C-alpha cells in the first residue's frame, strides 16, 4: 500500500530499475526481514530560490551510508550509484518541491543468519515540508526516557540500521502515552544520549552543547552541520557529557535531524525552559540553515568522517 504523500511521486528505484513503489519489495524470507539487516539514509531535497531542487549534504550522507554498509557487512559500493539515481527520480517525476529521499541498502536474499548478504539498493523520494515545530512555532514537550541506547559492545552506534530503531520506537510510544511529544534516551551510566530520530542540543549562557559520540550517539550529518555552522557564527559549540539536570536547567534545547530539521523544545520532563519561547541561538541556526538549503548562502562544509574521528 502506498500512502498519500508517496502517491504524489509514485516511482522507486529498486534493484536496477525505476518501478512503481508497490513493486519495490523484498522476499518475506530475506535476511533483511528475518534479521533486520538493512541500512538507510534520509536525505533532504530542497527547492532552490534560483529554481530546481538539490539534495542537501549528499556527500556526507553517502559517506555515512558506506560506513553503515561496512559495519553491517553489506556492499558499500551501492552508494556510488545514488547521485545519478536521485537525478533520474527527480527527472522522471518532474519533482520541483521539497522532498525526502530514502536510500536503503538491504540484505535481499533468502537465507539464514550466517549466510552472506546479497545487496539490494532501493531509493524513493517523498514530498516533505516543515514539521509543526517550525511550521507553526510550537515547542516540543520533551520527556527523559528510562530506555537506553545500546552500548558499542551491544550494537555499533554508527550503523544507521533499521534494527537500531526498535528500542527508540518503544521509548517514543511510552513517552507519547505519558503526554510528551518526544523523548531522549540515556546511556547505561544515566547520561543523556539522543532522541529516537534526532540529536539533542542545549544552550547554556550562549554556549551550545551536545552529547559526545561516546554516549552512543548516531554520528548525525545534521549534528555535524550544526557544530560547524555554530562555530562559524562565533558560537562556542562543544561535545560534553550531558545529565538530565543540565538539560532541565538549560536556556534552550533543540532537537535536530534530517527529517525533523529543527524542533525547538519548550519543556523537559515537565519543566518549562527558562528561555522559552525566546531562543536566539536556535533562531540563528535555523535562519542559517534555510539560507543555505535554499541556495541563498554558501553551504557549510561538512567533513563527516573527520567530525566522527574516522579516517574516511
Phi, psi and omega in degrees: 000135179254127182285173186300319180295315182294331181297336179295323179233086197277000184267152172228149166269126181212118174053046170099359183212157170275125184222162170301144184307323182298340179267356181272076187235164175238152179298146178302329181269009182294155178298327178301316183276328181284324187234006175070036181261089179204115178262158184208165171226144168251129184231128179281138175250119186244134173292135182265146176301330181274358181108152181082178179232151182226134173287125188276129178053044184298315184300310178295328176297319180288328173301316181291323178300314180298320179295318177299319178299316179301315183295328185258007176073033179249165183287109184285345182291347177304327182300334182294335183276343193297315181305315180293324179295317177300315178301318181294318180294320178297313182293316184294334183247008179050047183286126180221029181219170180299139180213174179235116179269126175248123179248122180238134173241114191236152172279095195272346185280149173290131182182178178262177189297334183259008180279148177292142183279138168256120193273138172238136178254130179229133180226132175228160173231129182235139175305138182206117175254213181278145167287167187295339181295320176270323184295324185240005178069025179276158178249142181285134170269106190260127173264162174248110188279153171278347178291149184245148166284139182293143176291164182301329180287348178263312180201138183291122181298332184282352179272113177274077185248145186302325183295337181290348183262359181293311178297311176302326177298317178295319179298318180294318179299319178295318179296319179296319178297331180274001176097007178266159176276326180205186182205166169243145178265166183248171166268173177297337179274359178092001178283158177286136178252278182199171174278168183305322180225027184204156173274148176252135173237148172229156179240126177236112179051044178082359182260131183264128185230140173222151178302154180288156172300330179295346178269035173062040181265135171297132178291090188285141175289316177295324175303312180296321178297316181299314180299314182292319182290319178302315180296323178294333178275000180086015178268132176289112185238123188224160173250120185215161170299135181237126177262165175300323181298319178296320182295315181295325184273357185294155174286319179223148170223139179216140172262145178215149178182172184299307181290317182288327194066264177226138176231094178299141183257134178262332181211151177235125180053036178085359181256120180290137182290145184296329183271352182288139002265007179276110186232077189296320181292314177301316180299317179298319180291318179297317179299316179296321181300308184286333171298320182284313185293335178272356179084014180277343180217152178300141180287140173298132177289127180241111174263094187298316182298316180294320180296335181259006179071027180251155181286342180137000000 
